[in-house]
């Protein structure tokens, strides 16, 4: 395999993995926010 | 022919006419019953799913949904609800059942309620049964564990029971799948039968007193069919969720009942138990009622103050010995396979970044974690045996004495033991605890129980640095150190709970009322399912999150490439590349923070990486030593043992470093999922965030302090 092809595959794999990890973190944050809203918390941070 | 059919035949057949033609919408069915009646096993038998089951109360703490296609082609969606002793909810999991059946949940009221009753403990189960049939919903009673009842000598007259309850009763043995087809037919037919209604007699004076309450409830939106039951429930709790009209009617009814010489607090219980006594007398024959069963005889030993505790400790010792001893050959096989794969891939691909990514990133990172699959499988096999045999409930009973001393409720034991598997379901299992402060105290300490994600960290370090020797000729030191780590976590959980219960979460501890399930021989199929399920979760995690993180860590440990002067040995080149990489620079930045613990920058950066999940520590070490390592073909333990401080030439890892690292991982809360679930279960919102922050903070402080003390202690004894 040529060095260029290797580099392209490496870049794609690393970018894919980084995106996957970022997505996981984003989903965790979104879930926490949903839980917060479900608990009746307002934008001011006060929860009932 | 199965026991369920035998029982039905012996007591008269249950006429089940053909089911009606299939309407388009699915039939919604809810499974309700006392804890530990086999609801989840029945759910699995009906739907073909693999919902977790166990031989103790409180396994299901959330509603779980599955479905099947009926004989008429109609979809039947089945909800498995947490067990409840009554519809007067005391715990969050019991409230789930009532809210759903009363139409207060976010899903429609079910079309059919399947009430699962344990034939062995019918008397106790009939309390909930009698409440449920008063809800005015089509209902079917699944008389489960009929084989165990028959074996015990109980003779249940099913036809008479149908007559008494006014609903279809189907004997079942969910563990063997007996009676399931008949139950499916009964479910399909239930909506077309007359709606059941109250069977127990209520004195005229009570009826008159309750009528205005019922009317007020109906005016407030309660379905008329359920108003009678809700009125009775409200008598014991005058502070209702309903409007002032209901409250006023309840207060008036209570005073009317008191004037008539009836106690409103105990009226419902007295009426129901009076009716249940009659039903039991007419439907169940128990010739050997007073005889001690084998379970009782075994319990005398296993629940003994001294012997019981010794047996418990011995069992735990055996489990951790086996985790090392049995897993060793399988672990070696997995290691060899991974080593072979690394060599093959390395030689098949030319030198370059892609080869390094596959060999040093993926195989070293993910493979480093996968090596511990045999240990995980063996640990879950033992936990499964202890749960399914009924021993876990006995262990809860044994531990209650110690739990109460530190201010934890006896029901905290099951969540704490579940914490050995994973803190996420364990924290959810605290829903069975009635009082919020008891529950919060348990949530705060559950992550101290060593979960399966810590096992790879412990096993790697023990295997690499603890001498392989036997004490007394048969006790493996590796197993003993592993047991020590688990005990350290457990004892710390009790001590921390003690502090919480005397500071932030003060309160009286309630006594434990625990149902001891009968002993059963665990079903090999159920055990295999549990082990397979847990192992596949571990593999899936390794193939997703850990794979992605390994690739990211590899990239951070590889780039940017730095110019290295010529004439330097390969080993030094790799070390320089690693030190100048993004990961190396970050590691050197955090090195001063971990230096007091005796950890170098590589350990520091692996610890930081494992904030996402603890196993990542092993994969990060695998990748770092794969990228910067020099001993080709050597496993991670060998590389760790060979690691030298570049300045002093002294070994980076000593026994004290390894113990300090393990102690760090016993205490540190390195798991994003646990933090998220703690936020939710500790009250959600900022309240949850605050408690989760307290939890994370105190655990990190304990981890740092523990690892530091190990280093200081080892130094004092000259072991460092």
Interface residues (C-beta under 8 A of the other chain):
Chain A: X1 X3 X6 X7 X9 X10 X13 X14 X16 X17 X18 X20 X21 X24 X25 X28 X31 X32 X35 X36 X38 X39 X40 X41 X45 X46 X47
Chain B: X349 X350 X352 X353 X354 X355 X357 X544 X545 X547 X548 X549 X550 X551 X552 X554 X555 X612 X672 X673 X676 X679 X680 X683 X684 X685 X686 X687 X688 X689
